[in-house]
């Protein structure tokens, strides 16, 4: 089989799948998409598409038999599905990586084991737990579902004035995490990649600004003292080693003075590194493709500062009003349904 004949399987039909497929095509690979029917912008960027559910073993088996390697564009694909697929072909990052990323308690435990600071947290499985541990955290905390949360969904802020019974009914989840609220100076994310051939890569840090739990804009590279950056990268590599990572790993962090407090991980491309499409020689999507195909990768550098702004909801319908910079690049994902807060595209420009 020649290089050009190799096919990458992509699980998930969102914008990350779409941009991964575009990078794969540029690098000479074919792509096959697998995901349930729906509003899937990745459908229009791949060579072939199979629609099916995550538990349709027959269709998944056909999908796996037609590709050389499989990667995932979002972290809530069942780890069991990934494990079953790995019996047929290579899956990077592995089902183990996703089994950690899918549960807040597991990723916090592994973060602490890696050497990250982790804010106080408690597992909550009942209203009684919520009341008890909220008191211990001085009613200054956040209740989050232990799994299936993203973009601020499945999260409720707690204070002494709240109606605990109402909140427990509202979150409607029997496995939650109660986190101490972190006072921080800024939010940052770091992206590390490890190729299946053993080479590795860091991207410059991103500094992030969220609104209502959703990333609104990113500025990169985030300025950081060299000594702190070296220490942070060593901790990230420890985490990646515990995961036996092949592919991408993004870690979201809160910075307070010279400390980094762990927030969460994503073993996939990340919204806060979309600026790398214009800002780096190899984007995060290029590096993902090279990593899972066993190509050499190395640290990415930038010559300018960049800003990336998410287009949320109906902002995508008013593009003529966006004129930040003469060299700006507008990416529209091609989602059919416009929803309040839904990521519909992004704009990147040098600053």
N, C-alpha and C positions, 0 to 999 in steps of 0.2 A: 504493500500500500504506500503510495506517495504522500508527501506532505499535504498536497492539495486535496487529496481524497479524504482526509480526516474530518470527522464530524463531531461537533460539540453539542451535547444535549443540555437544554436549559429548562429548568423547572420553574414555572411562574411566568405569567404573561405581562407584568407591569413594565414601567419605564426602565427599570434596571435591567430587565431581560432584553428589552429593546436595544439599549445602549451597549450591552454585552454582545448582542448579535451583530451590531454595526461594527464593533471593534474586531470581532472574529472574522467578518468578511474582509475587512481591510488587511488582516494578517494572513489571509488565504485559507481560512477554514469554512466549512459548511456548518449550518446550525439546524437543529431540530428542536422545536418547542413542544413541551407537554404542560398542559394546565386545563382546569375546568373551563367550560364555555363561559363567556362573559365579556366585559369591556377590557380586552387585552391588546394594548398597543404593540406589544412585541410580535404579534401575529404577522404584521406587515413588514417585518425586518428579517425574518428567518427564511430558510430555504424550504422548510416543511413544518407542518403543525399537526399534532395529535391532540384532540380534546378528550379529557377523561378525568375522573375523580382521583383523589390521592389514595384510595383503597381499591382501585380497579387493577388488580394484579395482572390480569391478562393484557390489558393495554399498556401497562407499565413495562411488562416483559418485552413486548414488541418494541416499545420506545428504547429500552436499554440495549436491546440486541442490534439496534441500528446506529449506535453512537460509540465513539472511542472513550469518551469521558463525560461525566455529568456534573453540572454545577447548579446552584440554586440562587434565585434572585431575591428571595425573602426568607426570613428565618422561621416562619410558622408552618412550613411543610413538615408533616409528621416525621420524626426521626426514624420511626419504624419503616416508613416508605423508603427513606434513604438507605437504611440498612439492607432492606430486601434488594434494592437496586444494586448495591455494592457486591452482591453475590454474582451478578451478571457482568458488570463492567466497573470501571473506576469511578468513584464519587469523591469530588474535592470541592470544598471542605467536606469532611466525613460526617456520617450520622452522629458520631460522638460529639463533634463540635456543636452540632445543632441541638443535641440533647442537653447540652450545658446552656446554650444561648436561649433556649425556650423556657427556662425556669429561673426566675430571679434569685431564688435561694441558692441554686447550684452555681450560677455565675458569681455571686457574691462570695461564696465559700472558696471558689477557685481563685478569685481575685485576691482574697486575703492570703491564700497559700502562695500566690505569686509574689507577694510583697506590697500590694496596693493597700492604701488606707481605705477602709470601708466604713461608712457611717453606721451608727447603731441601727439594728433592724430586728424585727420579730416576725415569726410566722403566725398568721392569724387564720383561725379556722372556725371561729364562732363570734357571736356578738359579745360574749363574755370576755374572750381574748382581746377584742378590739377595745373594750372599756378598760380592761386591766393594763394593757401595754401602752395605751394612749396616755394614761396617768403617769406611767413610768417615764415616758418621753415628754412630760410636761405639756401635753396637748399641742405640741409644735412638731407635727409630723405629716406624712402623706401615706394614705392607704392605696396600695396598688394591687391589681390582680397579679398572682404569681406567674401567670402565663397569658399569652394571647393579647398583650397590651402593646400599642404602638401609637406614635404621634399624639401623646397625651391622653389617649383613650384608656379606660380602665384605671383612672387615677382620681382620687378625691383628697383635697387638703383637709386636715383635721385641726380644729381649735377647741378651746374649752367651751365655746358657745354652741357647738354642733349638736344635733339630735342623732345620737349614735345608732338608735334603732332605725331611723330613716336612712342613714348612710349605709348601714349593713344591707338594708333592703335594696337600696339604689345600686350598690355595686354588684349585687346579685351573683356572687362568686364565692364558692366555699373554700377556696385556697388562696389566701392573700398574703401580702408582705406589708408590714408597717415600718416605714423608714423615718428615721430622724431627719428633720428638715435641715439642709446644709446651707449655711451662709457662705457665699463664695464670691470671689472677685470676677471670675469669668468662666465660661464653659468652653472646653476645647475637645478636639477629637484627634486621635492619632491613627494612622493607617499603616499596617505592616503586612507584607506579603512574603510567603515562602513558596518557592517553586518545588515541584515534585522532583527536580534534579538537585535540590539542596541549596541553591542560591537564594538570596533574600533581598528585601527592598523595604525602605521606609520612604514615605512621602513627608514633605514639610507639614507641620501641624496646622490645623484649622481652628480659628476662633469663631464660636457660634453664638447667634442671638435667636432665642426662641420666643414665640408669642402664642399663648394658649396651648403650650405643649408641643407646638409645631415649629420646626426650623424655619425662620423667616429669611435670615441672611448669614453668610459665612464670609470672613475675611481671612486671607492666607498670603504668605505664611504668618502664623502667630509668632510673635517675637518671644524668645525664651532664652534665659541664660544657658550657656553651653554646658555647664556642670549639671544643671537640672535636666537638660535635654538628654544627656548621656545616661543619667540615672533612670529617667523615665523609659528610655528605649530598652535598657537592660531588663526592667520589670515587665515590659510588653513582651520581650522575647521569652522570658520565663513563662508567662501566661500561654504564649503560642506553643511552647514546648510541651506544657502540660496537656494541651489540646491535640498534640501531634499534628499541627496545622499544615495543610497544603492548600494554598489559595490565599484569600484575603481575610484579614481580621481588623475591624475597626473597634476602637475602645473609646467610649465617651467618658469624659472626666470633668470634675469641678476643680478649678484651681483656687486655692486660698493661700495667699502669700507664697511660700515655697513648697507647699504640699499639693499633691494631686489626690483627690478623693474619687474613688471609682463610682461610676454610674451604671453603665451597661456595655455589652458587646454586641457586635453584629458580624457574623462570619460571611460577609458578602460586600458588594460595592455599597457605598454610603452617600447619602444626600450631601453631606458636608464636604465631599471631595469631588463634586461635579465640576468644580473650577479646574480640575486637572486636565479636562478635555482640551481646553485652550492653554492652560498654564504650564503643562509639563510635556516633555518630549514623548513620554508614554503616559497615557491617562490611567486612572484606576482600572478601567475596563480592559485596556491593552495589557496591563500587568496581570489582571485576573486570567485572561486568555493564555498569556505566556506561561503563567505559573502552572495552570492545570494541564498544559500541553508539554511541560518539562523543558521549557526554554530557559535560558539564562536571564536573570533579572538583576537590577542593581538600583541603588538609591536614586530617587528622582530629585532634581534641583529646579529652582525657579529663578528667573532673572528679573521678574517684576512682582509687584503686589497685586492680588486679585480680589475681586468681590463677586460673590454669587448670590443672587436673590431668587427665592422661590416665587413662582407665579401660583397663587392659591385661589381656588374657586373661580369666580367670574372675572378675575384679573386677566385671564387669558383672552377674554373677549374684548379687551381694551388695549391691545398691544401698541396702537398708535400713540398712546399717551406716555409710553415708556421711552425715554430718550436720555439715558444716563451718560452715554459715552459714544463717541464716533466709531470706536472699534468694538462695541458691544456685540455679543452673539446671543441670539434668542433661540432657545430650544423649546419646541412645543411637542408634547409627548403623543398627541393624537388620541387622547381619551375622549370617548363620546359623551359621557355623562359628566356634567359640571356640578360639583357639590361644594358647599361651603367648607373651606379648609382643605379641600382635596388638592394634591400637588398635580398641577396641570402642565407645568413647564418650568424653565428657569432661565435667567439672564446672567451672563458672565461678562465682566469687563475688567481691564487693568486699572489700577488706582495709583 
